[in-house]
Amino acid sequence: MKSFKSYITEEKLTHLEHVEDAIFDFGVDGAKQALQILDDVAHSLEGHSKRAVNIQAKVDGAPAIIAGYDPENGKFFVGSKSIFNKTPKINYTNADIDKNHSGGLADKLKVALKEFPKMKMKGIFQGDFMFTPEDLKKETIDGESYLTFTPNTITYAVPMGSDLQKTISKAKAGVIWHTTYTGDTIADLSANFNISLSNFTKQSSVWFTDTTFRDTSGTSTMTKKEMTAIKKLLANAHKELGLLDRTSMGKLFGKTSLSKLVKVYINAQVRQGQKFTKKQEAVGTFIDFVTSDYKKKIDKLKSEKGKEKKQKELDGFLKELRSGKMAGTFAHALEWHNAVVDIKMMIVKKLETVNSIPAFIKTTTGYKVTGPEGFVAIDTLSNSAVKLVDRLEFSQANFNAIKSWG
């Protein structure tokens, strides 16, 4: 089984996991380390951090862009995460972009290839594309005039007449950087979450910033009452870990077929906007989900032999899930998951009190105020990171969003 550190450390930043999913991928040890990160973040907001921890705001930009100077040939390049493919798609020219990409992604990469070298970037960086001029709109929301852009799911709204609006209006592109890469070749690049804006030269044609969480108002400080509540939830989460059966954990979680189904189940719940139910009720719900998932797969099979094999696999899963230790372990794991979600949400809601650019989600009846996409908690000693996201709000909206840049 992979270590938790490899789970939360990104050599190539292609994906970050939700902190509450650690138990499904890495069992008890991963769960304990996830709790340690949450404890560190809470104490940092209280002003008494035990370890070096950094908080970055997640940005709902798209597409992801990686740009800089190729260490092997010194040429400036732009690209998406596909630069890390087995056959890398690295773009030095517009012709490369036309060969490797299409649609809105290609259009934005061409803008980046033209404008980003003007920043005289010192290295290779990854960020989220926020806008090009055609993405900017003047809109009235709740009686206020804004310049808006919607790179993915969230609409960012900058007050008309503000200095930021004037700066953005002059720009040919907007990008928010969050990751630095170092290495002798593209294939050997390693990610670091510390970004220094001193690596970029200011240019009127590119608006850029980083994702470092800054609270100059002091409104994100944890109160004594809030810390007491978090400590209680942490204690409950640790208690649930002590009730898990290690043998059952090995069968349920890690790189197993059931573990994959658990993640699918969780995402299905998120899409429906449902919170996870408690104890044995949750086990029954998951059994129903597994049964339904397998029935669909069985019905698609043409041969009787194939159907029998799949049915036997399902029967084996159901027998395991209904056994006393297995059912109990799964229930306690979900209880741990619920406790971690509660801790995470206390932290997220506190962080959301600081929002430098108003954010909205478009609904059928107009705009609804929302927080940022979420946050990334980074242990700076190990350069490890996990996502802190309100999945019942943002992730649900993101699952159902229509992407305009693909």
C-alpha positions as CSV (number, residue, x, y, z in Angstrom):
1,M,0.0,0.0,0.0
2,K,1.3,3.5,-0.8
3,S,2.3,5.6,2.1
4,F,0.2,8.6,3.2
5,K,3.1,10.9,2.4
6,S,3.0,9.8,-1.3
7,Y,-0.7,10.4,-1.2
8,I,-0.4,14.0,-0.1
9,T,2.8,14.9,-1.8
10,E,2.7,15.7,-5.4
11,E,5.8,15.2,-7.6
12,K,3.6,16.4,-10.5
13,L,0.6,18.4,-9.4
14,T,-2.1,16.5,-11.3
15,H,-4.5,15.8,-8.5
16,L,-5.1,16.5,-4.8
17,E,-7.3,14.4,-2.5
18,H,-9.9,15.4,0.0
19,V,-8.6,15.1,3.6
20,E,-11.6,13.0,4.7
21,D,-10.9,10.3,2.1
22,A,-7.5,9.4,3.7
23,I,-9.0,6.5,5.6
24,F,-10.4,4.8,2.4
25,D,-7.0,5.0,0.7
26,F,-4.6,4.4,3.5
27,G,-6.4,3.0,6.5
28,V,-5.6,3.9,10.1
29,D,-2.1,5.3,9.5
30,G,-3.3,7.7,6.8
31,A,-6.3,8.7,8.9
32,K,-4.1,9.6,11.8
33,Q,-1.9,11.8,9.6
34,A,-4.9,13.5,8.2
35,L,-6.1,14.3,11.7
36,Q,-2.6,15.7,12.5
37,I,-2.8,18.1,9.5
38,L,-6.3,19.3,10.6
39,D,-5.0,19.8,14.1
40,D,-2.1,21.8,12.8
41,V,-4.3,24.0,10.6
42,A,-6.7,24.7,13.5
43,H,-3.9,25.7,15.8
44,S,-2.4,27.9,13.1
45,L,-5.7,29.8,13.0
46,E,-5.7,30.0,16.7
47,G,-2.3,31.6,16.5
48,H,-0.5,28.7,18.2
49,S,0.8,26.5,15.4
50,K,2.8,23.5,16.6
51,R,4.3,22.8,13.2
52,A,5.0,24.7,10.0
53,V,1.7,24.8,8.1
54,N,0.7,26.9,5.2
55,I,-2.8,27.6,3.9
56,Q,-3.5,28.4,0.3
57,A,-6.9,29.3,-1.2
58,K,-8.0,27.0,-4.0
59,V,-8.9,28.9,-7.1
60,D,-11.7,27.7,-9.4
61,G,-9.8,28.5,-12.5
62,A,-9.6,26.6,-15.8
63,P,-7.8,25.3,-17.6
64,A,-4.7,24.5,-15.5
65,I,-1.6,25.9,-17.2
66,I,2.1,25.1,-16.7
67,A,4.6,27.5,-18.2
68,G,8.3,28.5,-18.0
69,Y,11.6,27.7,-19.5
70,D,12.4,24.1,-20.5
71,P,15.6,23.2,-18.4
72,E,16.8,21.0,-21.3
73,N,16.8,23.5,-24.1
74,G,16.1,26.9,-22.5
75,K,13.0,27.5,-24.7
76,F,9.8,29.1,-23.2
77,F,6.9,26.7,-23.3
78,V,3.3,26.5,-22.2
79,G,1.1,23.5,-21.7
80,S,-1.7,21.8,-19.7
81,K,-1.2,18.8,-17.3
82,S,-0.6,16.8,-20.5
83,I,3.1,17.9,-20.3
84,F,3.4,15.0,-17.8
85,N,1.9,12.4,-20.2
86,K,3.9,9.4,-21.2
87,T,4.2,11.2,-24.5
88,P,4.4,14.9,-23.3
89,K,2.5,17.6,-25.0
90,I,4.9,20.6,-24.7
91,N,4.2,23.7,-26.7
92,Y,7.0,26.1,-27.9
93,T,5.1,27.5,-30.8
94,N,1.5,28.0,-32.0
95,A,2.0,25.1,-34.4
96,D,2.7,22.9,-31.4
97,I,-0.5,24.0,-29.8
98,D,-2.5,23.3,-33.0
99,K,-1.0,19.8,-33.1
100,N,-1.5,19.0,-29.4
101,H,-4.8,20.8,-28.5
102,S,-8.0,22.2,-29.8
103,G,-11.0,24.4,-28.8
104,G,-10.9,26.9,-25.9
105,L,-7.8,25.3,-24.4
106,A,-5.8,25.9,-27.5
107,D,-7.0,29.5,-27.7
108,K,-5.9,30.2,-24.1
109,L,-2.6,28.5,-24.6
110,K,-1.8,30.7,-27.6
111,V,-2.6,33.8,-25.5
112,A,-0.3,32.5,-22.8
113,L,2.5,31.7,-25.2
114,K,2.4,35.3,-26.5
115,E,1.9,37.2,-23.2
116,F,3.5,35.1,-20.4
117,P,7.2,35.5,-21.6
118,K,6.7,39.3,-20.9
119,M,6.7,38.4,-17.1
120,K,10.3,37.1,-17.4
121,M,9.4,34.1,-15.3
122,K,12.3,32.6,-13.3
123,G,11.6,28.9,-13.5
124,I,8.6,26.7,-14.2
125,F,5.2,27.4,-12.6
126,Q,1.7,25.9,-12.6
127,G,-1.4,28.0,-12.1
128,D,-5.1,28.4,-13.1
129,F,-6.1,30.4,-16.1
130,M,-8.7,33.0,-14.9
131,F,-9.7,35.0,-18.0
132,T,-8.9,36.5,-21.4
133,P,-10.7,39.7,-22.5
134,E,-13.6,37.8,-24.2
135,D,-14.4,36.2,-20.8
136,L,-14.9,39.5,-19.0
137,K,-18.5,40.8,-18.7
138,K,-20.1,43.8,-17.0
139,E,-23.0,42.6,-14.9
140,T,-25.3,43.9,-12.1
141,I,-25.6,41.5,-9.2
142,D,-27.9,42.5,-6.2
143,G,-27.9,46.0,-7.5
144,E,-24.1,46.4,-7.6
145,S,-22.1,46.7,-10.8
146,Y,-19.3,44.2,-11.4
147,L,-16.8,43.1,-13.9
148,T,-17.2,39.3,-13.9
149,F,-15.4,36.2,-15.2
150,T,-16.4,32.5,-14.8
151,P,-13.4,30.3,-15.6
152,N,-15.0,27.1,-14.4
153,T,-17.9,26.9,-11.9
154,I,-17.6,30.0,-9.7
155,T,-18.2,33.5,-11.1
156,Y,-15.7,36.0,-9.7
157,A,-17.0,39.6,-9.5
158,V,-14.8,42.7,-9.2
159,P,-16.5,45.9,-8.3
160,M,-16.7,48.4,-11.2
161,G,-14.5,51.5,-10.6
162,S,-12.1,49.6,-8.3
163,D,-8.3,49.6,-8.9
164,L,-8.5,45.8,-9.4
165,Q,-11.2,46.2,-12.1
166,K,-9.2,48.8,-13.9
167,T,-6.1,46.6,-13.9
168,I,-8.0,43.5,-15.1
169,S,-9.7,45.4,-17.8
170,K,-6.3,46.3,-19.4
171,A,-5.0,42.7,-19.2
172,K,-4.8,40.2,-22.1
173,A,-4.8,37.3,-19.6
174,G,-5.3,36.6,-16.0
175,V,-3.6,33.7,-14.1
176,I,-3.2,32.7,-10.5
177,W,0.0,30.8,-9.7
178,H,0.1,28.1,-7.0
179,T,3.0,25.7,-7.7
180,T,6.7,25.9,-8.5
181,Y,8.6,23.1,-10.3
182,T,12.3,22.3,-10.2
183,G,14.2,19.6,-12.1
184,D,16.8,19.0,-14.8
185,T,14.2,17.7,-17.2
186,I,10.4,18.0,-17.7
187,A,10.1,14.3,-16.8
188,D,11.9,14.8,-13.5
189,L,10.1,17.9,-12.3
190,S,9.1,18.0,-8.6
191,A,6.4,20.3,-7.3
192,N,6.7,22.7,-4.4
193,F,3.8,24.7,-3.1
194,N,5.7,27.8,-2.1
195,I,5.3,30.6,-4.7
196,S,7.2,33.8,-4.7
197,L,5.8,36.6,-6.8
198,S,9.3,38.0,-7.1
199,N,9.8,35.4,-9.8
200,F,7.6,37.4,-12.1
201,T,7.9,40.9,-13.6
202,K,4.7,43.0,-13.5
203,Q,3.2,43.6,-16.9
204,S,0.0,45.4,-17.8
205,S,-0.9,42.7,-20.3
206,V,-1.0,39.9,-17.6
207,W,-2.8,40.1,-14.3
208,F,-1.4,37.6,-11.9
209,T,-1.2,36.8,-8.2
210,D,-0.7,33.7,-6.0
211,T,-2.9,31.6,-3.8
212,T,-1.3,32.4,-0.4
213,F,-4.1,32.9,2.2
214,R,-3.8,36.4,3.7
215,D,-6.0,37.6,6.5
216,T,-5.2,41.2,7.3
217,S,-8.5,41.7,9.1
218,G,-8.0,39.0,11.7
219,T,-11.5,37.6,11.1
220,S,-10.3,34.0,10.5
221,T,-8.8,33.6,14.0
222,M,-10.3,30.6,15.8
223,T,-12.0,31.5,19.1
224,K,-11.6,29.5,22.3
225,K,-15.1,28.0,21.9
226,E,-14.4,26.9,18.3
227,M,-11.1,25.3,19.3
228,T,-12.8,23.4,22.1
229,A,-15.4,22.1,19.6
230,I,-12.6,21.0,17.2
231,K,-10.7,19.3,19.9
232,K,-13.8,17.3,20.8
233,L,-14.3,16.3,17.2
234,L,-10.7,15.3,16.9
235,A,-11.0,13.1,20.0
236,N,-14.1,11.4,18.6
237,A,-12.3,10.8,15.3
238,H,-9.4,9.2,17.2
239,K,-11.8,7.1,19.2
240,E,-13.4,5.7,16.0
241,L,-10.0,4.7,14.7
242,G,-9.5,2.6,17.9
243,L,-12.7,0.7,17.1
244,L,-11.6,-0.5,13.7
245,D,-10.7,-4.1,13.0
246,R,-7.3,-4.2,11.3
247,T,-8.0,-7.3,9.3
248,S,-11.3,-5.9,8.0
249,M,-9.6,-2.6,7.2
250,G,-7.1,-4.5,4.9
251,K,-10.0,-6.0,2.9
252,L,-12.1,-2.9,2.8
253,F,-9.6,-0.1,2.2
254,G,-6.4,0.7,0.3
255,K,-6.1,-0.4,-3.3
256,T,-9.0,-2.8,-3.3
257,S,-12.1,-3.1,-5.5
258,L,-14.3,-2.2,-2.5
259,S,-12.2,0.9,-1.8
260,K,-12.8,2.1,-5.3
261,L,-16.5,1.6,-4.9
262,V,-16.5,3.5,-1.7
263,K,-15.0,6.6,-3.5
264,V,-17.6,6.2,-6.3
265,Y,-20.3,6.0,-3.6
266,I,-19.1,9.1,-1.9
267,N,-19.0,11.1,-5.2
268,A,-22.5,9.8,-6.0
269,Q,-23.7,11.2,-2.6
270,V,-22.0,14.5,-3.3
271,R,-23.6,14.8,-6.7
272,Q,-27.0,14.3,-5.1
273,G,-26.2,16.8,-2.3
274,Q,-26.6,14.3,0.4
275,K,-24.7,14.1,3.7
276,F,-23.5,10.6,4.8
277,T,-25.9,8.8,7.1
278,K,-24.8,7.3,10.4
279,K,-23.7,3.8,11.5
280,Q,-25.6,0.7,10.3
281,E,-27.9,2.8,8.1
282,A,-24.8,3.9,6.2
283,V,-23.7,0.2,5.7
284,G,-27.1,-0.7,4.3
285,T,-27.1,2.3,1.9
286,F,-23.6,1.3,0.7
287,I,-24.7,-2.4,0.2
288,D,-27.6,-1.1,-1.9
289,F,-25.2,1.0,-3.9
290,V,-22.8,-1.9,-4.5
291,T,-25.7,-4.2,-5.5
292,S,-27.1,-1.7,-7.9
293,D,-23.7,-0.9,-9.4
294,Y,-23.0,-4.6,-10.0
295,K,-26.4,-5.4,-11.4
296,K,-25.9,-2.8,-14.1
297,K,-22.5,-4.3,-15.0
298,I,-24.0,-7.8,-15.0
299,D,-26.9,-6.8,-17.3
300,K,-24.4,-5.4,-19.8
301,L,-22.5,-8.7,-20.1
302,K,-23.5,-11.0,-23.0
303,S,-22.2,-14.4,-21.9
304,E,-23.7,-16.4,-19.1
305,K,-20.2,-17.4,-17.9
306,G,-19.3,-13.7,-17.6
307,K,-22.5,-12.9,-15.7
308,E,-22.0,-15.8,-13.3
309,K,-18.4,-14.6,-12.6
310,K,-19.6,-11.1,-11.9
311,Q,-22.5,-12.3,-9.7
312,K,-20.0,-14.5,-7.7
313,E,-17.8,-11.4,-7.2
314,L,-20.8,-9.4,-5.9
315,D,-22.0,-12.3,-3.6
316,G,-18.5,-12.3,-2.1
317,F,-18.5,-8.5,-1.5
318,L,-22.0,-8.7,0.1
319,K,-21.0,-11.6,2.3
320,E,-18.0,-9.6,3.5
321,L,-20.0,-6.4,4.0
322,R,-22.7,-8.2,6.0
323,S,-20.3,-9.9,8.4
324,G,-20.2,-8.5,11.9
325,K,-16.6,-7.2,12.0
326,M,-16.6,-5.9,8.4
327,A,-19.9,-4.1,8.8
328,G,-18.8,-2.6,12.1
329,T,-15.5,-1.5,10.7
330,F,-17.1,0.1,7.7
331,A,-19.6,1.9,10.0
332,H,-16.8,3.3,12.2
333,A,-14.8,4.4,9.1
334,L,-17.8,6.4,7.9
335,E,-18.2,7.8,11.4
336,W,-14.5,8.9,11.2
337,H,-15.3,10.4,7.8
338,N,-18.2,12.3,9.1
339,A,-16.2,13.7,12.1
340,V,-13.4,14.8,9.7
341,V,-15.9,16.5,7.4
342,D,-17.3,18.4,10.5
343,I,-13.7,19.5,11.5
344,K,-12.9,20.5,7.9
345,M,-16.1,22.5,7.5
346,M,-15.4,24.4,10.7
347,I,-12.0,25.4,9.3
348,V,-13.4,26.1,5.8
349,K,-16.2,28.3,7.1
350,K,-13.7,30.3,9.2
351,L,-11.3,30.7,6.3
352,E,-14.2,31.8,4.0
353,T,-14.8,34.9,6.2
354,V,-11.8,36.3,4.3
355,N,-12.7,36.6,0.6
356,S,-10.7,39.1,-1.4
357,I,-12.9,38.9,-4.6
358,P,-16.7,38.3,-4.2
359,A,-17.7,34.9,-5.6
360,F,-21.0,33.6,-6.9
361,I,-22.5,30.5,-8.4
362,K,-25.0,31.0,-11.2
363,T,-28.4,29.3,-10.7
364,T,-31.6,29.2,-12.7
365,T,-32.9,32.1,-10.7
366,G,-29.8,34.3,-10.7
367,Y,-26.6,34.4,-8.8
368,K,-26.0,32.9,-5.3
369,V,-23.2,34.0,-3.1
370,T,-20.6,31.3,-2.4
371,G,-17.2,31.0,-0.8
372,P,-14.0,30.2,-2.7
373,E,-13.5,26.7,-4.2
374,G,-11.8,25.7,-1.0
375,F,-8.3,25.6,0.5
376,V,-5.2,23.5,0.5
377,A,-3.4,22.7,3.8
378,I,0.3,22.3,3.3
379,D,2.8,20.9,5.8
380,T,5.8,22.9,4.8
381,L,8.2,20.6,6.5
382,S,7.3,17.6,4.3
383,N,5.8,19.7,1.4
384,S,2.6,17.6,1.7
385,A,-0.9,18.9,0.9
386,V,-4.5,18.0,1.1
387,K,-7.8,19.6,-0.1
388,L,-10.3,21.3,2.3
389,V,-13.4,21.7,0.1
390,D,-17.1,22.1,0.9
391,R,-18.1,19.1,-1.2
392,L,-21.8,19.6,-0.6
393,E,-21.7,23.0,-2.1
394,F,-18.8,23.4,-4.5
395,S,-18.1,19.8,-5.5
396,Q,-21.8,19.2,-6.2
397,A,-21.9,22.3,-8.4
398,N,-18.6,21.4,-10.1
399,F,-19.8,17.9,-10.9
400,N,-22.8,19.3,-12.8
401,A,-21.1,22.3,-14.4
402,I,-20.7,22.7,-18.1
403,K,-17.1,23.6,-18.9
404,S,-16.7,26.3,-21.5
405,W,-12.9,25.9,-22.1
406,G,-12.6,22.2,-23.1
